[in-house]
């Protein structure tokens, strides 16, 4: 039996279950982050929901020994982890709140087991980061090639330079510093591979299969996921609402938690039967 089979999903992904509600609310962090990035958002839902936090393998306090380049060579590997967590906790009617690359991980999980989820909340999603014929992803292929080269040659230096740019909000330098530190805590080899899988992914076709009602939250200025990207995701989902936040940068869960939380609460209140 391999080490991947021996460890439970709850141990592997450092799962925490909080809150006094019944309906599960699962929070998935983005690239270079961990569950700590939700600390300003999830407490607002603990009273009414069962809050589930976790770390993707390679992030936070997850089990790095569970990492397999083969399994995680596409985003689907992370989606399978999500479904294993749901299975072990016997979660049903799940509200899945996802940030950044986890939005497409959520879409893939919802396509595998649509009955498992009641709502998807996508914060800063991108179905493809690279521009294509008639499609604006925000990056040229050369940009991504340069990014990968910088990651390979000097991961810590790349983190220190890029994290504040990704975070935006130069008036709050402490946020860029926090994201830099988060990047630097991540296993560099895993982080490099996850970056490649993330930035070369193309999940445009997967969007059209999602049947779970979805809220797409888009920051008004976001270098990673421009407004056109959020609009594309919304346009290609069967049942979605689209809201542009006043917040800027790619991490409104940190930079504008009140606005982010209110948008989620309003959506859930308006769509509850």
N, C-alpha and C positions, 0 to 999 in steps of 0.2 A: 504493500500500500504506500503510495507516495505521500509526501508531507502535505501536498495540496488537499488530499482526502482526509488526513488525520485531524486537521484543525477545523473547528466550526466556523461558519461565516461570521458569527458574532464576535469570536476572538480575532479572526483574520482581519476584520474591518473595524475593530475597536468600537463596537456598537454601544451606544448609550441610550437608554429608554427613560424618558422624563415625562412629567405632566400628569394631570389627573383626569383627562378626558378619555373618551373611548375611541373616537375615530383617529386612525394613525395619520401623522403628518411627518413625512420623511424628508430630511434636508440633505442635499448632495452638493458638496463644494466643488470649486473649479480647479484648474491647473495650478500647481504650486502652492495650493492652500490645504487646509484641513478643517475639521468640524468647528474649530475655534472661531473661524471666520463668521459663524452664524450667531455669535454670542449676544449681539445687539438685537437680533430678530426673533429667535426662537422663544425667549422668555415671554414674549407677548402672546404666545399661543399655548403656553403650558396649562393654563386654567381650563381651556375648552377642548384640548386635543391630547392625544398620546404622541409626544414628540420623540422622534427617532433620529439620532445623530450618528454619523459614522465617518471613517476615513477611507478613501480609496487606497488600495494596496500600493505601498511606496510612500504614502503621505502620513503625516501625524504619527500616531502610535499604532498604526496598522502593523501586521506581521510581514516584514520585508522578505522573509523566507518563502512566503507564498507567491512571490512574484515569479512570473514565467514570461519570457519574451514571446513565446509562441502564443500563449493565451491572450496576452495584452497587446498583441500586434494589431489589433483593431478595437474599436470602442465597444464592440459587442461583448468582449471579455468582461468589461466593467459592468455592463448591463446584466450579465449572468450573475455577477456578484450581488447586485441589487435584488434580483429575484430570489436568490438563495437566502438573503437576509429576511425578505418578506416571508419566505416559506418557513424558516426556522422560528420566526416570531408569530406565525399564522396571521399575517396582516391582510386585511381585506378593506376595500373601500378607501384606498390610500390616496391622500393628497400628497403629491410628489413635488417638492419645491427644489428646483435645480438651478445652479449658477454656471454660466459660461459653457465649457465643453460638456458638463454634466447634463445640459439641456438635450443634447443629441443622444447621450447615454440613456436619458429618460425616455426619449422617443422610441429608441430601440427596445427598451424594456417594455414599454406600453404596447408595442407591436407584437412582442412575444406573448405577453399575457394581458390583453386589454381589460379583462374582467377584474384584474387585481387593483386597478386604479380608478378613482372617481374624478380626479382633476390633476392636471399638470400645470405647474407655475414655472415658466421659463424666464430667467433673468439674464439678459445679455446673450441670447442664443445666436449661433451661427451654423448654418447648414454646410457651408464651405467657405474657407477663409481666403482662397485664391480666386481672383477674378477669372471669369470664363466668358465665352462669347455671349454677350447680352446679359451677363450676370455680374453684379458688383459684390465682391467678397471683402474688399478692403485692402487686399495685398496682391502684388504681382508675384509670379513664381520666383523671380529673382530675389524679391524681398525675403521670402521664406527660405530660399537657399542660403542667403546671407545669415539669416537668423540661426539656421541649423549649424552653419559653420562656426558662428560665434559661440553657440552652446557647446559645441564639441571642443573648441580650443580653450575656452575659459568660462566655465559655467558660473562660477561665483562672480566674476566680473560682469558677465551678461546679466545676472540677476540684479546686481547693484545698479546697472544702467537702465535696465528695462522695467523693473518693478514700479518705480515712481511714474514712468510714462504710462504704464498700463493703468495704474491707480488713478492718474489724473489728479485733480484737486491740489495743485502746487501750494495753495494757501494752507494746506494741512499736511506738511511734510512728514509728520509722524505716521500717517497712513501709508505713504510710500515706503517708509522705513520698516513698518510692520510687514508689508508684503515682501520686501527684500529679505527680511529675516526668515519669513515663512519659506521662500524659495530656497534659502540657504540651508534650512533644516531638512529639506527633502533629499533623499538619496540621489546624488548627481547622475548616476548611470540610469536609474529608473526615470528621473526627471527628463533626461535627454530623449529617452525612448518615447515617453508619454508626449513630449512636445512634438516629436515627429509624427506620431499617430494622430495627434490632435490637429496640427496645422496642415497635414496632407489629407485629412478626411474629407469625404464628400457624401453627405447624408441627405441631399436634396430629394432623392426619390423616396427615401424613408418617410419624409414628412407627410406625403399624400396618403399614407396608409394609417396614420394616427387617427383613431376614432374617439379618444378620450378628450373631453372638453379642456381647453388650454388657455391660460392667460400668458401673453407675451409682454414682458416688461422690458422696455428699451430706454437706455439713458440718452439724454438729448445730445451729448457729445461723447463718443466712445471710439478710441483708436483701434480697438480689437474688433468690435462689432458695430459698424456704422449704422445709421438709421435705415439705410436701404436694405441691410441684412435682416434687421428685425421685421421690416415690412414684408420682405420675401418669405420669411418663416411664417408670419401671420397669413399671408395670401395663399400659402400652400398647405395649410392645415384645414381640415374639414370643419372644425368647430372651435374657433378661437376668437379671443378679444385681444386688441392691441392697445397698449398704453405707453406713451412716451413720458418718462419721468423728467422732472426739472433737474434731477441729479446728473452729474457729469462723471466721466471716467468709466471704468469697467466693473467696479465693485461697489454698487450702491448699498449692498448689505453692510458694508463698513462705513462708506462716506455719507450715506443718507438713509440710515436704518428706519427712521420714523416714516419717511415718505414710502419706502419700500414695503414696510409692514402695513401701512394704511391701504396701499393699493391691493395687497393680497387680501386683507380683511374685507374690503369693499367688494372685491370679486367673489369671494366665497359667500358673502351675505346675499349678493344679487343672484347667485346661481343655485343657492340651496332650495331644494324643492320643499 
